[in-house]
């Protein structure tokens, strides 16, 4: 076996290390020191075999290369060194400065926007005020036309249109400013004043607010009382009954005079006419104002004992069938039957015969009535009263007796 001299071994190791260095020089610079070489050059026994020496050299070479590779990998994977405190503080100050600059810029922008918005609002307010002034001016110019249209629609009975112009006229004004001109218009033409008043009453019923309605009734009342034709007839009756709905609902005693001064004198006059056998005005009222008549109808077919004695009962029994509506007739017939036995204990049967004939006439109208179900119920109630009064004979019995009398007289 061949022995390699020390000098040759040193050269060989140097060559190998230089080779390793040349392979990695582009990536990592390695300094081969004397300390690194010393283990390799430590004098081995001259008796070592060449192969053993060679294996030892390769092993050292392997460890050296592994260390170099680890060094290279460490350099590649090592992170950026942490910055110093001064450097971090500098960066923080820069960020704060940038944020402050952004804040000031944003604040300036917002201030400008607010100022622009405020200027726009002031401009719009000025335009709004100008438009409001123009609208007021236009409304004042149009107000006479609104009044004319209001009065025209009241006169024609067009309530919805009249209410429209009523509100247009009153924009920015008190209702009191309008009520006077309305009353003056009603009485401007004596030939039409009753019809205008009637239409005005219909219009007033649709006005919002009780106070406004009562204010108009208070203005109307003295005008009605000035005129005998109105204070003694249906005009005063309608005004008094319309006012009464509001007055009695609220128990407004301060306004009772609207009912007592307008309606009660008319009721007294009509009642005396009925007792005297004069029904024309009452029938006309029931025809033209059935709703108002329905509110007070029983007061004209019920009588105190002294009034009953003055009543021509044979004539009054025919009064119900002179009324225009079936329900009005049935109510009047029922009121007569309710009083008959108490007022005429001795001869009520004779009147029951006559009343049965009147009920038969009324039944023909009931069959034609639009409200036939309600009228049929009322008719059945009227017929039951015959048996309740007599106790033995019913309506059918008295109807046969009535027809017998008619055949004899015929």
C-alpha positions in Angstrom: 0.0 0.0 0.0 1.2 3.4 -1.0 1.8 6.1 1.7 0.9 9.8 0.8 3.4 12.3 2.2 2.1 15.1 4.4 3.0 17.7 1.9 1.0 16.0 -0.8 -2.0 15.6 1.5 -2.0 19.3 2.3 -2.0 20.1 -1.4 -4.8 17.7 -1.9 -7.0 19.1 0.8 -6.4 22.6 -0.4 -7.4 21.6 -3.9 -10.6 20.0 -2.6 -11.5 23.0 -0.4 -10.8 25.3 -3.3 -13.1 23.1 -5.4 -15.8 23.4 -2.8 -15.3 27.1 -2.6 -15.4 27.4 -6.4 -18.8 25.6 -6.5 -20.4 28.0 -3.9 -18.5 31.2 -4.5 -21.2 32.6 -6.5 -23.6 32.2 -3.6 -21.5 32.2 -0.4 -17.9 33.3 0.4 -16.1 30.8 2.7 -12.8 31.6 4.5 -10.7 28.4 5.0 -8.7 29.0 8.2 -5.7 27.3 9.7 -8.0 25.9 12.4 -10.1 24.2 9.8 -7.0 22.7 8.2 -5.3 21.6 11.4 -7.5 18.5 12.0 -6.7 17.4 8.5 -3.0 18.0 8.8 -2.7 16.4 12.2 0.0 13.8 11.7 -1.6 10.5 11.3 0.4 7.4 11.8 2.6 6.7 8.8 1.4 3.2 9.1 -2.2 4.2 7.9 -3.3 2.8 4.8 -4.0 5.0 1.9 -7.6 3.9 1.7 -8.2 4.7 5.3 -6.6 8.1 5.0 -8.7 8.8 1.9 -11.9 7.8 3.7 -11.0 10.1 6.5 -10.4 12.9 4.1 -13.8 12.3 2.4 -15.6 12.3 5.8 -14.0 15.6 6.7 -14.9 16.9 3.4 -18.5 15.8 3.8 -18.8 17.5 7.2 -17.3 20.6 5.9 -19.6 20.7 2.9 -22.7 20.1 5.1 -21.7 23.0 7.3 -21.2 25.2 4.3 -24.7 24.2 2.9 -26.3 25.0 6.3 -24.6 28.3 6.3 -25.9 29.1 2.8 -29.5 28.1 3.7 -29.4 30.1 6.9 -28.4 33.2 4.9 -31.2 32.6 2.4 -33.9 32.0 5.0 -32.9 34.6 7.6 -35.5 37.4 7.9 -34.9 41.1 7.7 -33.4 42.3 11.0 -35.8 44.2 13.1 -35.6 47.9 12.8 -34.3 50.0 15.6 -36.5 52.0 18.0 -35.5 55.3 16.4 -36.3 54.0 12.9 -39.8 52.8 14.1 -40.5 56.1 15.8 -39.5 57.9 12.6 -41.9 55.8 10.6 -44.7 56.3 13.2 -44.2 60.0 13.1 -44.4 60.0 9.3 -47.7 58.0 9.4 -49.1 60.4 12.0 -48.1 63.4 9.8 -49.7 61.8 6.8 -53.0 61.1 8.7 -53.0 64.6 10.1 -52.6 66.0 6.6 -55.4 63.8 5.3 -57.6 64.9 8.3 -57.0 68.6 7.6 -57.7 68.2 3.9 -60.9 66.3 4.6 -61.9 68.9 7.2 -61.3 71.7 4.6 -63.4 69.8 2.0 -66.2 69.2 4.5 -66.2 72.9 5.6 -66.4 73.9 1.9 -69.3 71.5 1.3 -71.2 72.7 4.4 -70.8 76.3 3.3 -72.0 75.4 -0.2 -75.0 73.6 1.3 -75.8 76.5 3.6 -75.7 78.9 0.6 -78.0 76.5 -1.3 -80.5 76.3 1.6 -80.5 80.1 2.0 -81.1 80.4 -1.7 -84.0 77.9 -1.6 -85.5 79.7 1.4 -85.4 82.9 -0.5 -87.0 81.3 -3.5 -89.6 79.7 -1.2 -90.4 83.0 0.4 -90.6 84.6 -3.0 -92.9 81.8 -4.2 -95.0 82.1 -1.1 -95.4 85.8 -1.6 -96.3 85.2 -5.2 -98.9 82.5 -4.2 -100.4 84.8 -1.6 -100.6 87.5 -4.3 -102.1 85.1 -6.8 -104.6 83.8 -4.2 -105.7 87.3 -3.3 -106.3 87.9 -7.0 -108.2 84.7 -7.4 -110.2 85.0 -4.2 -113.1 86.9 -5.8 -113.4 84.2 -8.4 -113.3 81.4 -5.8 -116.2 83.2 -4.0 -118.2 83.4 -7.2 -117.6 79.8 -8.0 -118.5 78.8 -4.4 -121.8 80.7 -4.4 -122.7 79.3 -7.9 -122.1 75.7 -6.8 -124.1 76.2 -3.6 -127.0 77.7 -5.7 -126.9 74.6 -8.0 -126.7 72.2 -5.1 -123.2 70.9 -6.1 -121.9 70.3 -2.6 -118.5 68.7 -3.4 -117.5 71.5 -5.8 -118.7 74.1 -3.3 -116.6 72.6 -0.6 -113.5 72.8 -2.9 -113.9 76.5 -3.5 -114.8 77.1 0.1 -111.4 75.8 1.2 -109.5 77.6 -1.6 -111.1 80.9 -0.6 -110.3 80.4 3.1 -106.5 79.6 2.6 -104.9 81.9 5.2 -108.2 83.4 6.2 -110.8 82.9 9.0 -114.1 81.3 8.1 -115.9 84.4 9.6 -114.6 86.4 6.6 -116.7 84.2 4.3 -119.9 83.6 6.2 -121.2 87.2 5.8 -120.8 87.2 2.0 -122.6 83.9 1.8 -125.7 85.1 3.8 -125.8 88.3 1.7 -125.8 86.3 -1.5 -128.7 84.1 -0.2 -131.0 87.1 0.3 -129.8 89.0 -2.8 -132.6 87.6 -4.9 -135.9 87.3 -2.9 -137.4 84.9 -5.6 -134.6 82.4 -5.0 -133.8 82.9 -1.4 -135.8 79.9 -0.1 -134.1 77.5 -2.6 -130.7 79.0 -1.9 -131.3 78.6 1.8 -132.3 75.0 1.3 -129.1 74.3 -0.7 -127.1 76.3 1.9 -128.4 74.0 4.7 -127.2 71.0 2.7 -123.8 72.6 2.2 -123.5 73.5 5.9 -124.2 69.8 7.0 -121.0 68.8 5.1 -118.7 71.5 6.6 -116.0 70.2 9.0 -116.3 71.4 12.6 -119.4 72.1 14.7 -118.3 75.6 15.6 -118.3 76.7 12.0 -121.8 75.2 11.5 -123.2 76.9 14.6 -121.6 80.2 13.5 -123.5 80.0 10.2 -126.8 79.1 12.0 -126.4 82.1 14.2 -126.1 84.3 11.2 -129.0 82.7 9.4 -131.4 82.8 12.4 -132.1 86.6 12.5 -132.6 86.7 8.7 -135.2 83.9 8.9 -137.0 85.6 11.8 -137.3 88.8 9.8 -139.4 87.1 7.1 -142.8 85.6 8.1 -142.8 83.2 5.1 -139.6 81.6 6.4 -140.0 81.7 10.1 -143.5 80.1 9.9 -142.6 77.3 7.4 -140.2 74.6 6.5 -137.2 77.0 6.3 -137.2 77.7 10.0 -138.0 74.0 10.7 -135.0 72.7 8.8 -132.6 75.3 10.3 -133.8 74.6 13.8 -133.6 70.8 13.4 -130.1 71.0 11.8 -128.8 73.1 14.6 -130.5 70.9 17.2 -128.4 67.9 16.1 -125.3 69.7 17.2 -126.7 71.5 20.2 -128.3 68.5 21.8 -125.4 66.2 21.1 -123.1 68.4 23.1 -125.8 69.6 25.5 -124.8 73.1 24.5 -127.4 75.1 26.4 -126.1 78.4 25.2 -127.2 77.5 21.7 -130.6 76.0 22.6 -132.2 79.2 21.2 -131.4 78.0 17.7 -133.9 75.2 18.2 -136.4 76.8 20.4 -136.6 80.0 18.4 -136.6 78.5 15.0 -138.3 75.0 15.1 -140.7 75.1 18.1 -142.9 77.9 16.8 -143.3 76.0 13.5 -144.1 72.7 15.2 -146.8 74.4 17.3 -148.3 76.0 14.2 -148.4 72.7 12.2 -149.8 70.8 15.1 -152.7 73.2 15.4 -153.3 72.8 11.7 -153.5 69.0 12.0 -156.0 69.3 14.9 -158.0 71.6 12.6 -157.9 69.1 9.8 -155.4 71.0 7.6 -152.5 68.8 6.5 -151.1 70.5 3.4 -148.0 72.1 4.9 -147.1 69.1 6.9 -147.5 66.8 3.9 -145.3 69.2 1.8 -142.7 69.1 4.5 -142.8 65.3 4.7 -142.4 65.2 0.9 -139.6 67.7 0.5 -137.6 66.9 3.6 -138.4 63.2 4.6 -135.3 63.0 6.8 -136.3 66.0 8.9 -139.9 64.9 9.0 -138.8 61.4 10.2 -137.2 63.1 13.2 -140.4 64.7 14.4 -143.2 62.8 12.8 -144.7 61.3 16.0 -145.2 64.7 17.5 -147.9 65.3 14.7 -149.8 62.1 15.2 -149.9 61.9 19.1 -152.1 64.3 21.0 -152.8 65.4 24.5 -156.4 64.6 25.8 -157.7 68.1 25.2 -156.2 68.0 21.6 -157.8 64.6 20.9 -161.2 65.9 21.8 -160.9 68.6 19.3 -159.6 66.2 16.6 -161.9 65.1 13.8 -160.8 61.5 14.1 -162.8 60.2 11.1 -160.9 62.8 9.0 -157.5 62.3 10.7 -157.7 58.5 10.0 -157.2 59.3 6.4 -154.1 61.5 7.0 -151.5 58.7 7.1 -152.3 57.6 3.5 -151.7 61.1 2.3 -148.1 61.0 3.2 -145.6 60.1 0.4 -143.7 57.2 1.9 -144.9 53.8 3.1 -142.8 54.0 6.4 -144.3 57.4 7.1 -147.9 56.1 6.7 -147.3 53.0 8.8 -145.8 55.1 11.6 -148.8 57.4 11.6 -151.3 54.5 11.6 -149.4 52.8 14.5 -149.6 56.1 16.6 -153.3 56.4 16.0 -153.9 52.7 17.1 -151.8 53.2 20.2 -154.0 56.0 21.4 -157.4 54.7 20.1 -158.5 52.4 23.0 -157.4 54.8 25.7 -159.0 57.9 24.1 -162.2 56.1 22.7 -163.1 53.4 25.1 -166.8 53.3 24.0 -166.6 53.4 20.2 -163.1 52.3 19.3 -164.4 49.3 17.2 -166.0 51.7 14.7 -162.7 53.4 14.2 -160.9 50.0 13.9 -163.1 49.2 11.0 -162.1 52.4 9.2 -158.4 52.0 10.2 -158.4 48.4 8.7 -159.4 49.9 5.4 -156.6 52.4 5.6 -154.1 49.7 6.5 -155.2 47.7 3.4 -154.6 50.8 1.2 -151.2 51.2 2.8 -150.3 47.6 2.2 -150.4 48.1 -1.6 -147.7 50.8 -1.3 -145.7 48.6 1.1 -145.4 45.9 -1.6 -143.8 48.6 -3.9 -141.5 50.0 -1.3 -137.7 49.8 -1.8 -137.3 49.1 1.9 -139.9 46.3 1.7 -138.4 44.1 4.4 -138.5 46.8 7.0 -141.9 48.0 5.8 -143.3 44.5 6.0 -142.1 44.2 9.6 -143.8 47.5 10.4 -147.0 46.4 8.7 -147.1 43.2 10.7 -146.8 45.2 13.9 -149.6 47.5 12.9 -151.9 44.5 12.1 -151.1 42.9 15.5 -152.4 46.0 17.3 -156.0 45.3 16.2 -156.2 42.1 18.2 -154.3 43.7 21.1 -156.9 46.5 21.2 -160.0 44.4 20.7 -158.9 41.2 22.6 -161.2 39.0 20.4 -161.1 40.1 16.8 -158.0 40.6 14.7 -157.1 42.7 11.7 -158.6 40.3 9.2 -161.9 40.5 10.9 -162.0 44.3 10.8 -160.8 44.3 7.2 -163.8 42.1 6.3 -166.1 44.5 8.2 -164.5 47.4 6.3 -165.1 45.8 2.9 -168.7 45.1 3.9 -169.3 48.7 4.7 -167.8 49.8 1.4 -170.0 47.4 -0.5 -173.1 48.7 1.2 -172.2 52.3 0.6 -171.3 51.5 -3.0 
